[in-house]
Amino acid sequence: MLCPEIWNFKPPQHSLLIEQSNQLKDSPSIIKTHYFNHSVSVVFPETIDVPEEIQSSLLRDKDYYKIHDLCPHELVSKEFIEAFVKKGELSLLAIDKKIDVHNILSIVPSGELLLSLTRETYQTLGLEGKSSFFNRNQDDTSRHVVTLDLKKECFTPGKKNYERVRNCLKNYFKETFDVIVAWDPPEDNVCPSSIAAWFHKRNYKISLCHQSFVNRTRYSIDVPVVDDSCDYHQFFEWLGLFSVDGNLKNKDTKTNQSSVFASNQVQYIESTGFFTRRMVNNVYSAIKKYMGENNISWCSMDVQGFADSPISWGLKEHQFYTDGDNSYTIVFCPNGKCITRKSLSSNNKPRIFQ
């Protein structure tokens, strides 16, 4: 056990980035660069019933699969790469692992296979990687990251690099993983379950997984106004409290009373499971369309990432030590503007007292 006099950690920093932008026709970058989404929730003030198109965007065609005891070398099979990595968008994540202490693997839609490895595994595996961003100093080699671009033209059987990678994964990486996987096909007439069939043919146990769904209605509560004079930090504090079904009575809320209005009903819907970025973008598009056709003051979409994902934004490393939070919120305003809140906490290195 480390002596506290030697390692004296400061409390983790909590970092948020809040920005304004215009609603886009295409997927915002905040959606495009966040790959492993665990839950999506939407808040509608002044709404009696959950809009059907929004509910459908959260539930329809959202099944995903769990592959049990997957051998890592299967992921560099040429057939697998050609069928699912180079076509459509593949999202794969190891589960039931702790990012700070265990080996974890994932594949992102851009085609990279990411291995976040302990020192012992990295040294045994023999593949080239880099020291983890979260290692405390240059001498600290407690964790390494190996990134393999599966879409590279030279990454093919017969090539030296490919054969070395496959040999290392097959012969020196004996650990197996339970993974969740979702594949967005390149065309509508291709079934997303094709990837499950591929693993089934290789005698893997496959479980079909479904999103879980929650719908709550709150009555006669004060809702903040979102305009140019809004205190966004207070607004997001209110939104977070509302989302966990907290006490929002006037005497308890910190929101300035001059910036609230009475609302008859507020709808909260949440779906939890595994969302690809394409699925999240479908929810975004449905909300934007609804806002354009209905006169409501605002609507929000909150997306929570997996606490033990090896990455958070793009290919930026993620860790659980700080708080595991890699989430974002998009607030839709009637004037065509958006306010986004992005959590950057898990990208901070642990601070140590000198």
C-alpha positions as a printed NumPy array, in Angstrom:
array([[  0.   ,   0.   ,   0.   ],
       [  1.353,   3.43 ,  -0.92 ],
       [  2.185,   5.713,   1.972],
       [ -0.035,   8.835,   1.994],
       [  3.061,  10.948,   2.716],
       [  4.509,   9.801,  -0.606],
       [  1.411,  10.128,  -2.82 ],
       [ -0.85 ,  12.939,  -1.645],
       [ -3.54 ,  13.398,  -4.3  ],
       [ -5.544,  16.591,  -4.592],
       [ -9.329,  16.365,  -5.114],
       [-10.176,  15.712,  -8.793],
       [-10.946,  18.752, -10.915],
       [-14.41 ,  19.   , -12.432],
       [-14.297,  20.715, -15.815],
       [-17.259,  21.818, -17.917],
       [-17.311,  23.577, -21.264],
       [-20.48 ,  25.562, -22.085],
       [-20.901,  27.032, -25.573],
       [-23.579,  28.584, -27.792],
       [-24.064,  27.648, -31.43 ],
       [-26.667,  27.476, -34.17 ],
       [-28.612,  24.289, -34.806],
       [-26.968,  22.431, -37.665],
       [-28.433,  20.465, -40.528],
       [-25.876,  17.744, -39.996],
       [-24.681,  16.009, -36.872],
       [-22.847,  18.396, -34.487],
       [-19.214,  17.578, -33.75 ],
       [-20.089,  16.889, -30.108],
       [-22.158,  13.898, -31.327],
       [-19.692,  12.808, -34.018],
       [-16.769,  12.562, -31.602],
       [-18.499,  10.748, -28.71 ],
       [-18.608,   7.056, -29.568],
       [-19.697,   5.05 , -26.505],
       [-23.064,   6.349, -25.309],
       [-24.768,   4.619, -22.395],
       [-27.965,   6.656, -21.998],
       [-29.93 ,   9.396, -23.746],
       [-32.521,  11.486, -21.902],
       [-34.806,  14.268, -23.117],
       [-36.691,  16.96 , -21.146],
       [-39.793,  18.685, -22.576],
       [-41.343,  21.591, -20.646],
       [-44.948,  22.606, -21.409],
       [-45.668,  19.171, -22.848],
       [-48.632,  16.939, -22.006],
       [-47.581,  13.788, -23.853],
       [-44.214,  12.532, -25.055],
       [-44.044,  13.228, -28.806],
       [-44.334,   9.959, -30.71 ],
       [-41.479,  10.787, -33.071],
       [-39.127,  11.422, -30.143],
       [-40.117,   8.231, -28.358],
       [-39.666,   6.29 , -31.58 ],
       [-36.178,   7.759, -32.119],
       [-35.18 ,   6.503, -28.655],
       [-36.622,   3.014, -28.949],
       [-36.995,   1.866, -32.553],
       [-34.144,  -0.255, -33.977],
       [-31.961,   0.209, -30.884],
       [-31.142,  -3.424, -30.105],
       [-27.506,  -4.357, -29.656],
       [-25.577,  -7.535, -28.858],
       [-23.348,  -8.94 , -26.159],
       [-20.589, -11.287, -27.289],
       [-19.349, -13.547, -24.493],
       [-15.676, -14.478, -24.009],
       [-14.433, -12.882, -27.202],
       [-10.848, -13.626, -28.242],
       [ -9.139, -10.352, -29.317],
       [ -7.51 , -11.824, -32.433],
       [-10.974, -12.293, -34.01 ],
       [-11.176,  -8.513, -34.394],
       [ -8.329,  -8.426, -36.913],
       [ -9.804, -11.14 , -39.116],
       [ -9.708,  -9.877, -42.703],
       [-13.287, -11.035, -43.264],
       [-14.474,  -9.151, -40.16 ],
       [-12.657,  -5.952, -41.145],
       [-13.987,  -5.978, -44.719],
       [-17.578,  -6.742, -43.694],
       [-18.072,  -4.565, -40.609],
       [-15.184,  -2.143, -40.053],
       [-14.809,  -0.799, -43.59 ],
       [-18.548,  -0.832, -44.283],
       [-21.045,   1.046, -42.14 ],
       [-20.065,   2.082, -38.617],
       [-18.978,  -0.378, -35.95 ],
       [-18.989,   0.367, -32.208],
       [-17.58 ,  -2.299, -29.886],
       [-16.716,  -1.983, -26.191],
       [-15.476,  -4.394, -23.524],
       [-17.701,  -4.35 , -20.429],
       [-17.462,  -5.477, -16.792],
       [-13.899,  -4.12 , -16.647],
       [-12.361,  -1.216, -14.722],
       [-10.48 ,   1.196, -16.971],
       [ -7.894,   2.147, -14.328],
       [ -6.828,  -1.408, -13.421],
       [ -7.884,  -3.893, -16.132],
       [ -7.189,  -4.496, -19.806],
       [ -9.898,  -3.011, -22.034],
       [-10.453,  -3.092, -25.769],
       [-12.776,  -1.229, -28.105],
       [-13.381,  -0.431, -31.761],
       [-14.588,   3.032, -32.787],
       [-16.57 ,   3.928, -35.948],
       [-13.489,   5.49 , -37.56 ],
       [-11.937,   2.014, -37.633],
       [ -9.36 ,   2.019, -34.84 ],
       [ -8.948,  -0.943, -32.5  ],
       [ -7.901,   0.475, -29.124],
       [ -6.167,  -1.598, -26.466],
       [ -5.764,  -0.003, -23.031],
       [ -3.355,  -2.327, -21.254],
       [ -1.694,  -2.904, -17.925],
       [  2.106,  -2.874, -17.879],
       [  2.349,  -6.66 , -17.579],
       [  0.054,  -7.309, -20.552],
       [  1.743,  -4.653, -22.693],
       [  5.184,  -6.104, -22.079],
       [  3.952,  -9.614, -22.854],
       [  2.028,  -8.643, -25.981],
       [  4.964,  -7.1  , -27.812],
       [  3.042,  -4.553, -29.89 ],
       [  4.154,  -0.939, -30.206],
       [  2.119,   1.548, -28.185],
       [  2.505,   4.654, -26.079],
       [  2.56 ,   5.393, -22.398],
       [ -0.849,   6.364, -21.   ],
       [ -1.548,  10.082, -20.708],
       [ -2.46 ,   9.436, -17.08 ],
       [  0.887,   7.96 , -16.077],
       [  2.211,  10.358, -13.455],
       [  5.703,  10.906, -14.914],
       [  8.105,   9.647, -17.577],
       [  9.272,   6.788, -15.367],
       [  5.739,   5.598, -14.707],
       [  4.849,   2.758, -17.089],
       [  1.823,   1.404, -15.265],
       [ -0.412,   1.624, -18.331],
       [ -0.048,   1.726, -22.115],
       [ -2.317,   2.281, -25.096],
       [ -2.024,   0.451, -28.421],
       [ -3.928,   1.883, -31.407],
       [ -4.378,  -0.215, -34.551],
       [ -5.908,   1.349, -37.672],
       [ -7.895,  -1.534, -39.128],
       [ -8.803,   0.445, -42.254],
       [ -5.251,   0.952, -43.48 ],
       [ -4.75 ,  -0.541, -46.927],
       [ -1.475,  -2.112, -45.798],
       [ -3.174,  -3.845, -42.851],
       [ -3.935,  -7.019, -44.744],
       [ -2.905, -10.702, -44.623],
       [  0.532, -11.3  , -46.054],
       [  1.877,  -7.925, -44.958],
       [  4.521,  -7.977, -42.226],
       [  2.727,  -5.609, -39.855],
       [ -0.59 ,  -7.437, -40.138],
       [  0.94 , -10.846, -39.548],
       [  2.85 ,  -9.576, -36.519],
       [ -0.283,  -8.021, -34.979],
       [ -2.371, -11.131, -35.553],
       [  0.347, -13.4  , -34.169],
       [  0.754, -11.267, -31.022],
       [ -2.989, -11.101, -30.367],
       [ -3.527, -14.808, -30.986],
       [ -0.519, -16.196, -29.128],
       [  0.249, -13.664, -26.399],
       [ -3.104, -12.061, -25.562],
       [ -5.004, -14.979, -24.073],
       [ -7.518, -12.942, -22.082],
       [-11.118, -13.031, -23.321],
       [-13.672, -10.235, -23.065],
       [-17.397,  -9.796, -22.822],
       [-18.164,  -7.017, -25.303],
       [-21.207,  -5.113, -26.457],
       [-21.421,  -4.378, -30.141],
       [-23.671,  -2.349, -32.429],
       [-23.274,  -2.043, -36.173],
       [-24.923,   0.607, -38.345],
       [-25.016,  -0.883, -41.874],
       [-24.04 ,   1.209, -44.899],
       [-27.474,   0.644, -46.492],
       [-31.   ,   0.305, -45.124],
       [-31.542,  -3.066, -46.777],
       [-28.668,  -4.631, -44.792],
       [-29.648,  -6.092, -41.418],
       [-27.698,  -4.829, -38.341],
       [-27.915,  -8.351, -36.89 ],
       [-25.447,  -9.549, -39.54 ],
       [-22.624,  -8.929, -37.098],
       [-24.238, -11.169, -34.481],
       [-24.586, -13.893, -37.126],
       [-20.886, -13.561, -37.936],
       [-19.872, -14.227, -34.33 ],
       [-22.48 , -16.974, -33.978],
       [-20.891, -18.875, -36.877],
       [-17.675, -18.859, -34.877],
       [-19.446, -20.553, -31.967],
       [-19.59 , -17.542, -29.688],
       [-22.447, -17.157, -27.233],
       [-24.556, -14.155, -28.283],
       [-27.098, -12.261, -26.162],
       [-29.611,  -9.853, -27.659],
       [-29.796,  -6.685, -25.543],
       [-32.559,  -4.081, -25.378],
       [-32.626,  -0.491, -24.217],
       [-34.498,   0.164, -20.976],
       [-36.969,   3.064, -20.989],
       [-38.193,   5.479, -18.31 ],
       [-40.871,   8.161, -18.632],
       [-41.704,  10.598, -15.817],
       [-44.074,  13.544, -15.667],
       [-43.738,  16.427, -13.202],
       [-46.639,  18.779, -12.584],
       [-46.808,  22.48 , -11.715],
       [-43.11 ,  23.184, -11.282],
       [-41.139,  26.329, -12.076],
       [-38.964,  25.972, -15.169],
       [-36.003,  28.279, -15.994],
       [-36.161,  30.556, -18.999],
       [-33.336,  29.977, -21.482],
       [-32.425,  33.302, -23.097],
       [-29.424,  35.629, -23.448],
       [-29.65 ,  36.626, -19.776],
       [-29.782,  33.037, -18.528],
       [-27.189,  31.847, -16.006],
       [-26.285,  28.609, -17.796],
       [-24.492,  27.089, -14.823],
       [-27.615,  27.494, -12.703],
       [-29.761,  26.193, -15.529],
       [-27.694,  23.014, -15.898],
       [-27.767,  22.604, -12.128],
       [-31.579,  22.759, -12.274],
       [-31.654,  20.356, -15.23 ],
       [-29.453,  17.855, -13.419],
       [-31.626,  17.994, -10.314],
       [-34.762,  17.545, -12.399],
       [-33.253,  14.588, -14.27 ],
       [-32.636,  12.654, -11.039],
       [-36.175,  13.501,  -9.863],
       [-34.867,  15.828,  -7.142],
       [-36.781,  18.357,  -5.057],
       [-37.478,  21.432,  -7.188],
       [-39.641,  23.429,  -4.827],
       [-38.961,  27.153,  -5.002],
       [-37.524,  27.332,  -1.509],
       [-34.876,  24.741,  -2.407],
       [-33.807,  25.799,  -5.891],
       [-30.929,  28.223,  -6.436],
       [-32.368,  29.531,  -9.693],
       [-33.094,  33.268,  -9.741],
       [-36.866,  33.564,  -9.38 ],
       [-37.038,  36.351, -11.998],
       [-35.88 ,  33.875, -14.637],
       [-38.449,  31.116, -14.129],
       [-41.973,  30.518, -15.369],
       [-44.707,  28.195, -14.195],
       [-45.168,  25.079, -16.284],
       [-48.156,  22.767, -16.1  ],
       [-46.326,  19.602, -17.105],
       [-42.743,  18.652, -17.831],
       [-41.914,  15.35 , -19.513],
       [-38.718,  13.396, -18.877],
       [-37.836,  10.357, -20.978],
       [-34.676,   8.294, -20.756],
       [-33.375,   5.274, -22.634],
       [-30.387,   3.326, -21.306],
       [-28.264,   0.671, -23.004],
       [-25.817,   1.225, -25.86 ],
       [-26.241,   4.01 , -28.426],
       [-24.038,   4.516, -31.475],
       [-23.372,   8.054, -32.587],
       [-25.742,   7.512, -35.521],
       [-28.528,   6.539, -33.12 ],
       [-27.897,   9.67 , -31.036],
       [-27.954,  11.81 , -34.155],
       [-31.377,  10.394, -35.056],
       [-32.672,  11.576, -31.66 ],
       [-31.072,  14.979, -32.24 ],
       [-32.734,  15.311, -35.652],
       [-36.144,  14.295, -34.275],
       [-35.939,  16.899, -31.497],
       [-34.812,  19.634, -33.894],
       [-37.75 ,  18.846, -36.19 ],
       [-40.181,  18.855, -33.268],
       [-38.868,  22.208, -32.023],
       [-39.345,  23.702, -35.482],
       [-42.986,  22.607, -35.596],
       [-44.047,  23.41 , -32.008],
       [-43.979,  26.508, -29.848],
       [-42.185,  25.478, -26.656],
       [-39.566,  27.495, -24.782],
       [-36.755,  24.915, -24.967],
       [-35.949,  21.21 , -24.987],
       [-32.842,  19.357, -23.829],
       [-31.028,  16.167, -24.791],
       [-28.489,  14.715, -22.35 ],
       [-26.081,  11.928, -23.314],
       [-24.105,   9.933, -20.745],
       [-21.043,   7.923, -21.759],
       [-19.77 ,   4.708, -20.206],
       [-17.774,   5.383, -17.043],
       [-15.178,   2.73 , -17.964],
       [-14.782,   3.584, -21.632],
       [-11.104,   3.77 , -22.697],
       [-11.792,   7.057, -24.539],
       [-14.132,  10.005, -24.156],
       [-13.976,  12.581, -26.991],
       [-12.455,  11.456, -30.269],
       [ -9.506,   9.255, -29.301],
       [ -8.735,  11.215, -26.125],
       [ -7.98 ,   8.922, -23.201],
       [-10.52 ,   8.567, -20.427],
       [-10.164,   7.466, -16.822],
       [-12.474,   6.729, -13.917],
       [-10.291,   8.216, -11.147],
       [-11.695,  11.742, -11.498],
       [-15.379,  10.804, -11.694],
       [-15.782,   8.779, -14.894],
       [-18.039,  11.475, -16.327],
       [-17.916,  11.843, -20.115],
       [-21.293,  13.351, -20.858],
       [-22.81 ,  16.222, -22.78 ],
       [-26.089,  18.119, -22.977],
       [-27.615,  19.981, -25.917],
       [-30.349,  22.54 , -25.166],
       [-32.521,  23.5  , -28.15 ],
       [-33.873,  27.064, -28.159],
       [-36.762,  28.345, -30.322],
       [-34.538,  30.933, -32.052],
       [-32.517,  28.184, -33.713],
       [-29.683,  28.364, -31.212],
       [-28.213,  25.557, -29.13 ],
       [-26.42 ,  25.627, -25.814],
       [-24.064,  22.706, -25.24 ],
       [-22.509,  21.519, -21.994],
       [-19.531,  19.184, -22.323],
       [-17.871,  17.396, -19.397],
       [-14.071,  17.252, -19.615],
       [-13.425,  15.938, -16.111],
       [-12.17 ,  12.506, -17.088],
       [ -9.438,  13.987, -19.308],
       [ -7.597,  15.614, -16.366],
       [ -4.509,  14.065, -14.856],
       [ -4.598,  13.389, -11.11 ],
       [ -3.042,  16.321,  -9.252],
       [ -0.451,  15.635,  -6.571],
       [  0.534,  17.948,  -3.746],
       [  4.205,  18.888,  -3.889]])
